Amino acid sequence: MKQGIYTIIEHTPLTKDVYRMVLSGDTSAMTMPGQFVEISLPGFFLRRPISVCDYDEKTITLIYKVVGQGTDALSQMKEGESLDMLVGLGHGFDAGKSGDAPLLVGGGVGVPPLFNLARKLIAAGRDVTVILGFNKADEIFYAREFEEIGARVLVTTVDGSVGVKGFVTDALPEHFSYVYSCGPMPMLRALYKAAQGKGGEFSLEERMGCGFGACMGCSIMTKEGSRRVCKDGPVFDKEVLEWQI
């Protein structure tokens, strides 16, 4: 983890409520896909946790949805302004477990943390399939970006306006070596049942306080006891999670 000041160099809407923000600054604390940052916003006591979509030696890309006052304030910020951020938080995805044909499944704002993972897997020669699940056509984002880096992309919409009608589990390929996923818990539960017998890692969406394990506010019960989503996760082996609750 590292605290620093990051400058907004790009800030654009992707949909009505979803924004893409690119910031320049020190990215040395980023060590794996699936980590997140905590953003300090003027006038707000708690930092806001945002998953990292992508990063390189000089920039961090965030994609977030406006869901409250904090993210609304974030959406008003302009290029050239700066943010105080904690970077390199959490335990991310282990790309080394993927096998030859990994499946990446994202639902809504669970899509962004899968992008850097897909890029790394494709660079390693893996045959990557990505399923992106949304409610309707005007909520879709980043399908083209996944295709541009070489992933095979399937889109599902609940209303059937684009791609496969239904949920992400309605588009599962017959063969895949390992599954990585991020999204709401009902989606993850359904995916767990549909991917029985396959290894996998799921990233959980959980409300957080400190973001680095001190407050214990994001603790969940697993088969290995109580774990902190911010520190021990947000990525967990899918077999460790307590799916009956």
Order of alpha helices (4+ residues) and beta strands (2+ residues): beta-beta-beta-beta-beta-alpha-beta-beta-alpha-beta-alpha-beta-beta-beta-alpha-beta-beta-beta-beta
